[in-house]
């Protein structure tokens, strides 16, 4: 029989899952579906490598995160207000983009998608901050697993599902369906009542002058072990994005259809990401953050090496499904473990800023790698790109094994002191 605390915990997880489904629907459309569609229409590898730049706001969202932490319409719920506002923003831009023609209005479409990406990035700040406030310390492992599953469902629908819809229904009807799905996913947060915040914390009462604004980021980076942790996040994102950005056009070059790729990456791959996320939720609770991340990174390296198989002519569907299963399982494990550590390193009263600054380093590493992927692929081929990605993962493995230390989950008192203390990693 479920206890009152168990029911409350399930409600938390349900809300988080719905939030991350709605948030990742449009993002993964930009990242998964659009590059494949444009490759089929003859766009060059260099141009495809630059497409992630339309989501550049995801990388630099930390710049306005302090504003979202401080300002809102309190009677709507601090972070709840921003989530609803930016979700409606994204729905509106999606409907506008659905009216544009891919062949004749591509520059205008890319600008529209950039505005859409800004809305997604801003919603992400508020969603992550609300998640951190919702979850108790002992709930963070499984809470981030739920987050990973919700994000994966958003990816399955926005990435793989949209590829299938685009092939059968076309551009405008498919984006209309995407907008409707985002509206439906917004219902749980509309029903949620966010508890009021403690606005007396020193970090919220101090005037937000230009000097204080930059001091927020400077003090965050000065925390013990933080620079190494940010480097790990950036390197892993670079390895993942460098290889994955070129894996999609490699599949197109091998003759796979939109439906084939959507089923392979968007459905099977995403399902394995969910399995990896749930596995990490259990492993983190039992073995600790560092050990979970070591296991996940080792599996990710194995998956990266398997990317070489199609370049040697092994393109049978069972082989491709095996590659995708390993890669995406590891992605789910790394993601859930990393997000848990990121929460541990974030102060509750500046949740949006602290958490977002860490995710921005992931974005920076991924953006640079994705932008360079096409140039590298043309210069050294697909195998060269996968080799560089594997070397970056080896670097991550070394840093996690030798340098990374677990950190104590922060409290509001820590926030007042602007300090984080090392904590013994659970065995």
MOPEKA-V757561 format. One record per residue. N is the residue number from 0. SS is DSSP state (H for helix, E for strand, L for the rest). PHI is phi in whole degrees, -180 to 180 (999 if undefined). D_FIRST is the distance of its C-alpha to the first C-alpha in Angstrom with 2 decimals. Layout:
n->N ss->SS phi->PHI d_first->D_FIRST
n->N ss->SS phi->PHI d_first->D_FIRST
//
This chain:
n->0 ss->L phi->999 d_first->0.00
n->1 ss->L phi->-75 d_first->3.78
n->2 ss->L phi->-85 d_first->6.44
n->3 ss->H phi->-62 d_first->9.78
n->4 ss->H phi->-68 d_first->11.50
n->5 ss->H phi->-67 d_first->9.48
n->6 ss->H phi->-63 d_first->10.13
n->7 ss->H phi->-64 d_first->13.63
n->8 ss->H phi->-66 d_first->14.17
n->9 ss->H phi->-64 d_first->13.45
n->10 ss->H phi->-64 d_first->15.88
n->11 ss->H phi->-59 d_first->18.37
n->12 ss->H phi->-64 d_first->18.33
n->13 ss->H phi->-64 d_first->18.76
n->14 ss->H phi->-64 d_first->21.67
n->15 ss->H phi->-61 d_first->23.25
n->16 ss->H phi->-59 d_first->23.13
n->17 ss->H phi->-66 d_first->24.89
n->18 ss->H phi->-62 d_first->27.39
n->19 ss->H phi->-78 d_first->28.48
n->20 ss->H phi->-62 d_first->28.76
n->21 ss->H phi->-66 d_first->31.13
n->22 ss->H phi->-68 d_first->32.99
n->23 ss->H phi->-91 d_first->33.80
n->24 ss->H phi->-56 d_first->34.86
n->25 ss->H phi->-72 d_first->38.41
n->26 ss->H phi->-62 d_first->38.77
n->27 ss->H phi->-75 d_first->38.24
n->28 ss->H phi->-63 d_first->40.53
n->29 ss->H phi->-62 d_first->43.21
n->30 ss->H phi->-87 d_first->42.55
n->31 ss->H phi->-100 d_first->41.85
n->32 ss->H phi->-78 d_first->43.36
n->33 ss->H phi->-62 d_first->46.48
n->34 ss->H phi->-59 d_first->48.15
n->35 ss->H phi->-67 d_first->47.90
n->36 ss->H phi->-61 d_first->49.24
n->37 ss->H phi->-72 d_first->52.15
n->38 ss->H phi->-65 d_first->52.98
n->39 ss->H phi->-63 d_first->53.40
n->40 ss->L phi->-90 d_first->55.85
n->41 ss->L phi->98 d_first->57.91
n->42 ss->L phi->-68 d_first->56.86
n->43 ss->L phi->-73 d_first->57.95
n->44 ss->H phi->-63 d_first->55.76
n->45 ss->H phi->-60 d_first->57.04
n->46 ss->H phi->-66 d_first->55.96
n->47 ss->H phi->-64 d_first->52.52
n->48 ss->H phi->-61 d_first->52.08
n->49 ss->H phi->-90 d_first->52.74
n->50 ss->H phi->-57 d_first->50.26
n->51 ss->H phi->-59 d_first->47.41
n->52 ss->H phi->-65 d_first->49.69
n->53 ss->H phi->-67 d_first->48.59
n->54 ss->H phi->-105 d_first->45.28
n->55 ss->L phi->-63 d_first->47.17
n->56 ss->H phi->-62 d_first->45.39
n->57 ss->H phi->-62 d_first->42.26
n->58 ss->H phi->-79 d_first->44.39
n->59 ss->H phi->-107 d_first->45.95
n->60 ss->L phi->-64 d_first->43.17
n->61 ss->H phi->-61 d_first->43.04
n->62 ss->H phi->-64 d_first->46.34
n->63 ss->H phi->-110 d_first->44.79
n->64 ss->H phi->-59 d_first->41.33
n->65 ss->H phi->-59 d_first->42.58
n->66 ss->H phi->-68 d_first->43.43
n->67 ss->H phi->-70 d_first->39.94
n->68 ss->H phi->-66 d_first->38.54
n->69 ss->H phi->-97 d_first->40.95
n->70 ss->L phi->-114 d_first->41.62
n->71 ss->L phi->-175 d_first->39.58
n->72 ss->L phi->-104 d_first->39.10
n->73 ss->H phi->-59 d_first->36.82
n->74 ss->H phi->-69 d_first->35.72
n->75 ss->H phi->-90 d_first->34.21
n->76 ss->L phi->92 d_first->32.24
n->77 ss->H phi->-55 d_first->34.25
n->78 ss->H phi->-81 d_first->32.99
n->79 ss->H phi->-60 d_first->31.48
n->80 ss->H phi->-57 d_first->35.06
n->81 ss->H phi->-67 d_first->36.47
n->82 ss->H phi->-61 d_first->33.83
n->83 ss->H phi->-64 d_first->34.56
n->84 ss->H phi->-59 d_first->38.30
n->85 ss->H phi->-75 d_first->38.69
n->86 ss->H phi->-66 d_first->36.49
n->87 ss->H phi->-66 d_first->38.83
n->88 ss->H phi->-56 d_first->41.74
n->89 ss->H phi->-64 d_first->40.69
n->90 ss->H phi->-60 d_first->40.21
n->91 ss->H phi->-61 d_first->43.70
n->92 ss->H phi->-66 d_first->45.39
n->93 ss->H phi->-61 d_first->43.78
n->94 ss->H phi->-66 d_first->45.30
n->95 ss->H phi->-65 d_first->48.65
n->96 ss->H phi->-64 d_first->48.68
n->97 ss->H phi->-66 d_first->47.98
n->98 ss->L phi->-88 d_first->51.40
n->99 ss->L phi->-91 d_first->53.28
n->100 ss->L phi->-95 d_first->55.12
n->101 ss->L phi->-61 d_first->54.40
n->102 ss->L phi->-77 d_first->57.99
n->103 ss->L phi->-107 d_first->59.95
n->104 ss->L phi->-125 d_first->57.70
n->105 ss->H phi->-59 d_first->55.99
n->106 ss->H phi->-60 d_first->57.09
n->107 ss->H phi->-66 d_first->55.77
n->108 ss->H phi->-61 d_first->52.53
n->109 ss->H phi->-64 d_first->52.07
n->110 ss->H phi->-64 d_first->52.65
n->111 ss->H phi->-60 d_first->50.05
n->112 ss->H phi->-68 d_first->47.55
n->113 ss->H phi->-65 d_first->48.38
n->114 ss->H phi->-65 d_first->47.53
n->115 ss->H phi->-61 d_first->44.28
n->116 ss->H phi->-62 d_first->43.50
n->117 ss->H phi->-66 d_first->44.17
n->118 ss->H phi->-64 d_first->41.60
n->119 ss->H phi->-61 d_first->38.99
n->120 ss->H phi->-64 d_first->39.88
n->121 ss->H phi->-69 d_first->39.65
n->122 ss->H phi->-64 d_first->36.26
n->123 ss->H phi->-61 d_first->35.11
n->124 ss->H phi->-58 d_first->36.14
n->125 ss->H phi->-68 d_first->34.03
n->126 ss->H phi->-65 d_first->30.98
n->127 ss->H phi->-64 d_first->31.03
n->128 ss->H phi->-66 d_first->31.59
n->129 ss->H phi->-64 d_first->28.67
n->130 ss->H phi->-61 d_first->26.41
n->131 ss->H phi->-65 d_first->27.71
n->132 ss->H phi->-71 d_first->27.07
n->133 ss->H phi->-72 d_first->23.48
n->134 ss->L phi->-91 d_first->22.37
n->135 ss->L phi->-72 d_first->22.11
n->136 ss->H phi->-54 d_first->24.08
n->137 ss->H phi->-73 d_first->21.28
n->138 ss->H phi->-94 d_first->19.89
n->139 ss->H phi->-67 d_first->23.32
n->140 ss->H phi->-60 d_first->23.24
n->141 ss->H phi->-71 d_first->20.27
n->142 ss->H phi->-61 d_first->21.37
n->143 ss->H phi->-74 d_first->24.76
n->144 ss->H phi->-65 d_first->23.43
n->145 ss->H phi->-63 d_first->21.90
n->146 ss->H phi->-59 d_first->25.29
n->147 ss->H phi->-64 d_first->27.03
n->148 ss->H phi->-66 d_first->25.14
n->149 ss->H phi->-62 d_first->25.89
n->150 ss->H phi->-63 d_first->29.47
n->151 ss->H phi->-70 d_first->29.77
n->152 ss->H phi->-64 d_first->28.74
n->153 ss->H phi->-62 d_first->31.36
n->154 ss->H phi->-68 d_first->33.78
n->155 ss->H phi->-61 d_first->33.10
n->156 ss->H phi->-80 d_first->33.87
n->157 ss->H phi->-73 d_first->36.52
n->158 ss->H phi->-97 d_first->38.22
n->159 ss->H phi->-64 d_first->37.96
n->160 ss->H phi->-62 d_first->37.11
n->161 ss->H phi->-66 d_first->39.98
n->162 ss->H phi->-60 d_first->42.39
n->163 ss->H phi->-67 d_first->41.73
n->164 ss->H phi->-63 d_first->42.08
n->165 ss->H phi->-60 d_first->45.26
n->166 ss->H phi->-70 d_first->46.86
n->167 ss->H phi->-100 d_first->46.23
n->168 ss->H phi->-110 d_first->46.25
n->169 ss->L phi->95 d_first->48.32
n->170 ss->H phi->-66 d_first->48.11
n->171 ss->H phi->-65 d_first->47.81
n->172 ss->H phi->-62 d_first->45.20
n->173 ss->H phi->-65 d_first->42.99
n->174 ss->H phi->-69 d_first->43.01
n->175 ss->H phi->-63 d_first->42.35
n->176 ss->H phi->-63 d_first->39.14
n->177 ss->H phi->-60 d_first->38.19
n->178 ss->H phi->-64 d_first->38.76
n->179 ss->H phi->-64 d_first->36.62
n->180 ss->H phi->-61 d_first->33.68
n->181 ss->H phi->-66 d_first->33.97
n->182 ss->H phi->-66 d_first->33.94
n->183 ss->H phi->-63 d_first->30.79
n->184 ss->H phi->-68 d_first->28.99
n->185 ss->L phi->-81 d_first->30.07
n->186 ss->H phi->-57 d_first->28.00
n->187 ss->H phi->-58 d_first->24.78
n->188 ss->H phi->-74 d_first->26.96
n->189 ss->H phi->-68 d_first->28.85
n->190 ss->H phi->-84 d_first->25.73
n->191 ss->L phi->-82 d_first->24.78
n->192 ss->L phi->-113 d_first->26.22
n->193 ss->L phi->-76 d_first->27.32
n->194 ss->L phi->-62 d_first->27.55
n->195 ss->L phi->-65 d_first->31.21
n->196 ss->L phi->-90 d_first->32.79
n->197 ss->L phi->-84 d_first->34.68
n->198 ss->L phi->-90 d_first->38.21
n->199 ss->L phi->-95 d_first->39.94
n->200 ss->L phi->-63 d_first->39.39
n->201 ss->H phi->-55 d_first->42.85
n->202 ss->H phi->-69 d_first->42.36
n->203 ss->H phi->-102 d_first->41.84
n->204 ss->H phi->-90 d_first->44.52
n->205 ss->L phi->-67 d_first->47.34
n->206 ss->L phi->-59 d_first->49.65
n->207 ss->L phi->-90 d_first->49.09
n->208 ss->L phi->-81 d_first->52.67
n->209 ss->H phi->-61 d_first->53.85
n->210 ss->H phi->-66 d_first->54.09
n->211 ss->H phi->-63 d_first->50.59
n->212 ss->H phi->-60 d_first->49.26
n->213 ss->H phi->-73 d_first->50.60
n->214 ss->H phi->-64 d_first->49.70
n->215 ss->H phi->-56 d_first->45.98
n->216 ss->H phi->-73 d_first->46.29
n->217 ss->H phi->-64 d_first->48.74
n->218 ss->H phi->-66 d_first->46.59
n->219 ss->H phi->-62 d_first->43.58
n->220 ss->H phi->-70 d_first->45.69
n->221 ss->L phi->-83 d_first->47.03
n->222 ss->L phi->-64 d_first->43.72
n->223 ss->L phi->-56 d_first->43.75
n->224 ss->L phi->75 d_first->43.23
n->225 ss->H phi->-69 d_first->42.67
n->226 ss->H phi->-64 d_first->45.72
n->227 ss->H phi->-65 d_first->44.78
n->228 ss->H phi->-63 d_first->41.26
n->229 ss->H phi->-64 d_first->42.76
n->230 ss->H phi->-64 d_first->45.17
n->231 ss->H phi->-60 d_first->42.40
n->232 ss->H phi->-60 d_first->40.67
n->233 ss->H phi->-66 d_first->44.02
n->234 ss->H phi->-66 d_first->45.05
n->235 ss->H phi->-65 d_first->41.88
n->236 ss->H phi->-62 d_first->42.07
n->237 ss->H phi->-63 d_first->45.76
n->238 ss->H phi->-61 d_first->45.21
n->239 ss->H phi->-66 d_first->42.51
n->240 ss->H phi->-72 d_first->44.42
n->241 ss->H phi->-59 d_first->47.78
n->242 ss->H phi->-79 d_first->46.73
n->243 ss->H phi->-68 d_first->44.35
n->244 ss->H phi->-61 d_first->46.88
n->245 ss->H phi->-92 d_first->49.41
n->246 ss->H phi->-67 d_first->47.11
n->247 ss->H phi->-64 d_first->46.74
n->248 ss->H phi->-63 d_first->50.51
n->249 ss->H phi->-61 d_first->50.93
n->250 ss->H phi->-65 d_first->48.76
n->251 ss->H phi->-64 d_first->50.90
n->252 ss->H phi->-63 d_first->54.05
n->253 ss->L phi->-84 d_first->52.79
n->254 ss->L phi->93 d_first->52.75
n->255 ss->L phi->-74 d_first->49.04
n->256 ss->L phi->-84 d_first->48.35
n->257 ss->H phi->-59 d_first->46.08
n->258 ss->H phi->-65 d_first->43.59
n->259 ss->H phi->-59 d_first->43.79
n->260 ss->H phi->-69 d_first->43.22
n->261 ss->H phi->-63 d_first->40.45
n->262 ss->H phi->-69 d_first->38.57
n->263 ss->H phi->-70 d_first->39.33
n->264 ss->H phi->-86 d_first->38.61
n->265 ss->H phi->-75 d_first->36.56
n->266 ss->H phi->-105 d_first->34.14
n->267 ss->H phi->-63 d_first->34.17
n->268 ss->H phi->-60 d_first->34.85
n->269 ss->H phi->-69 d_first->32.19
n->270 ss->H phi->-60 d_first->29.56
n->271 ss->H phi->-69 d_first->30.57
n->272 ss->H phi->-63 d_first->30.37
n->273 ss->H phi->-64 d_first->26.70
n->274 ss->H phi->-62 d_first->26.15
n->275 ss->H phi->-63 d_first->28.19
n->276 ss->H phi->-64 d_first->26.30
n->277 ss->H phi->-66 d_first->22.89
n->278 ss->H phi->-61 d_first->24.63
n->279 ss->H phi->-64 d_first->26.11
n->280 ss->H phi->-58 d_first->22.84
n->281 ss->H phi->-77 d_first->21.80
n->282 ss->H phi->-64 d_first->25.37
n->283 ss->H phi->-60 d_first->25.91
n->284 ss->H phi->-66 d_first->22.94
n->285 ss->H phi->-93 d_first->24.16
n->286 ss->H phi->-113 d_first->27.94
n->287 ss->L phi->94 d_first->28.89
n->288 ss->H phi->-65 d_first->30.67
n->289 ss->H phi->-64 d_first->34.11
n->290 ss->H phi->-65 d_first->33.26
n->291 ss->H phi->-62 d_first->31.05
n->292 ss->H phi->-70 d_first->33.96
n->293 ss->H phi->-63 d_first->36.43
n->294 ss->H phi->-62 d_first->34.58
n->295 ss->H phi->-63 d_first->34.20
n->296 ss->H phi->-68 d_first->37.87
n->297 ss->H phi->-64 d_first->39.08
n->298 ss->H phi->-66 d_first->37.37
n->299 ss->H phi->-62 d_first->38.80
n->300 ss->H phi->-65 d_first->42.25
n->301 ss->H phi->-61 d_first->41.93
n->302 ss->H phi->-64 d_first->41.03
n->303 ss->H phi->-63 d_first->43.99
n->304 ss->H phi->-66 d_first->46.36
n->305 ss->H phi->-71 d_first->45.18
n->306 ss->L phi->-59 d_first->46.55
n->307 ss->H phi->-69 d_first->49.98
n->308 ss->H phi->-56 d_first->49.49
n->309 ss->H phi->-63 d_first->50.26
n->310 ss->H phi->-72 d_first->53.37
n->311 ss->L phi->-103 d_first->54.72
n->312 ss->L phi->94 d_first->54.29
n->313 ss->L phi->-86 d_first->50.91
n->314 ss->L phi->-115 d_first->49.53
n->315 ss->L phi->-63 d_first->47.97
n->316 ss->H phi->-58 d_first->44.64
n->317 ss->H phi->-59 d_first->42.67
n->318 ss->H phi->-65 d_first->44.21
n->319 ss->H phi->-64 d_first->43.34
n->320 ss->H phi->-66 d_first->39.72
n->321 ss->H phi->-65 d_first->39.54
n->322 ss->H phi->-60 d_first->41.07
n->323 ss->H phi->-63 d_first->38.77
n->324 ss->H phi->-63 d_first->35.65
n->325 ss->H phi->-66 d_first->36.67
n->326 ss->H phi->-61 d_first->37.84
n->327 ss->H phi->-79 d_first->34.86
n->328 ss->H phi->-61 d_first->32.27
n->329 ss->H phi->-64 d_first->34.14
n->330 ss->H phi->-60 d_first->34.33
n->331 ss->H phi->-65 d_first->30.56
n->332 ss->H phi->-67 d_first->30.27
n->333 ss->H phi->-63 d_first->33.15
n->334 ss->H phi->-61 d_first->31.98
n->335 ss->H phi->-64 d_first->28.47
n->336 ss->H phi->-65 d_first->29.87
n->337 ss->H phi->-63 d_first->32.80
n->338 ss->H phi->-63 d_first->30.80
n->339 ss->H phi->-65 d_first->28.66
n->340 ss->H phi->-64 d_first->31.94
n->341 ss->H phi->-62 d_first->33.40
n->342 ss->H phi->-65 d_first->30.69
n->343 ss->H phi->-59 d_first->31.34
n->344 ss->L phi->-94 d_first->34.98
n->345 ss->L phi->-112 d_first->34.54
n->346 ss->L phi->-81 d_first->34.92
n->347 ss->H phi->-58 d_first->32.39
n->348 ss->H phi->-83 d_first->35.21
n->349 ss->H phi->-128 d_first->37.10
n->350 ss->H phi->-59 d_first->34.19
n->351 ss->H phi->-63 d_first->35.98
n->352 ss->H phi->-69 d_first->39.22
n->353 ss->H phi->-62 d_first->38.06
n->354 ss->H phi->-68 d_first->35.65
n->355 ss->H phi->-67 d_first->38.12
n->356 ss->H phi->-62 d_first->41.00
n->357 ss->H phi->-70 d_first->39.23
n->358 ss->H phi->-65 d_first->38.37
n->359 ss->H phi->-67 d_first->41.99
n->360 ss->H phi->-67 d_first->43.24
n->361 ss->H phi->-62 d_first->41.21
n->362 ss->H phi->-64 d_first->42.95
n->363 ss->H phi->-63 d_first->46.34
n->364 ss->H phi->-61 d_first->46.13
n->365 ss->H phi->-68 d_first->44.91
n->366 ss->H phi->-66 d_first->47.47
n->367 ss->H phi->-62 d_first->50.41
n->368 ss->H phi->-65 d_first->49.46
n->369 ss->H phi->-64 d_first->48.91
n->370 ss->H phi->-66 d_first->52.21
n->371 ss->H phi->-86 d_first->54.06
n->372 ss->H phi->-61 d_first->52.49
n->373 ss->H phi->-65 d_first->54.91
n->374 ss->H phi->-63 d_first->57.93
n->375 ss->H phi->-64 d_first->56.87
n->376 ss->H phi->-63 d_first->56.20
n->377 ss->H phi->-73 d_first->59.68
n->378 ss->H phi->-85 d_first->61.26
n->379 ss->H phi->-124 d_first->59.55
n->380 ss->H phi->82 d_first->57.62
n->381 ss->H phi->-61 d_first->54.01
n->382 ss->H phi->-64 d_first->54.19
n->383 ss->H phi->-63 d_first->55.51
n->384 ss->H phi->-62 d_first->52.65
n->385 ss->H phi->-68 d_first->50.06
n->386 ss->H phi->-66 d_first->51.98
n->387 ss->H phi->-62 d_first->51.88
n->388 ss->H phi->-61 d_first->48.12
n->389 ss->H phi->-64 d_first->47.61
n->390 ss->H phi->-64 d_first->49.77
n->391 ss->H phi->-64 d_first->47.75
n->392 ss->H phi->-68 d_first->44.55
n->393 ss->H phi->-61 d_first->46.34
n->394 ss->H phi->-60 d_first->47.16
n->395 ss->H phi->-61 d_first->43.50
n->396 ss->H phi->-61 d_first->42.57
n->397 ss->H phi->-65 d_first->45.27
n->398 ss->H phi->-66 d_first->44.27
n->399 ss->H phi->-64 d_first->40.57
n->400 ss->H phi->-71 d_first->41.52
n->401 ss->H phi->-106 d_first->44.27
n->402 ss->L phi->-119 d_first->43.83
n->403 ss->L phi->-63 d_first->40.33
n->404 ss->L phi->-120 d_first->38.60
n->405 ss->L phi->-68 d_first->35.08
n->406 ss->E phi->-122 d_first->35.02
n->407 ss->L phi->-73 d_first->33.11
n->408 ss->L phi->-55 d_first->30.75
n->409 ss->L phi->-83 d_first->32.89
n->410 ss->L phi->-124 d_first->32.43
n->411 ss->H phi->-65 d_first->34.34
n->412 ss->H phi->-67 d_first->36.67
n->413 ss->H phi->-60 d_first->37.49
n->414 ss->H phi->-62 d_first->38.32
n->415 ss->H phi->-65 d_first->40.74
n->416 ss->H phi->-87 d_first->42.36
n->417 ss->L phi->57 d_first->42.36
n->418 ss->L phi->-140 d_first->41.50
n->419 ss->L phi->-130 d_first->38.98
n->420 ss->L phi->-104 d_first->38.82
n->421 ss->E phi->-64 d_first->38.25
n->422 ss->L phi->-132 d_first->35.18
n->423 ss->L phi->-60 d_first->34.71
n->424 ss->L phi->-73 d_first->32.87
n->425 ss->L phi->-65 d_first->29.74
n->426 ss->L phi->-73 d_first->30.69
//
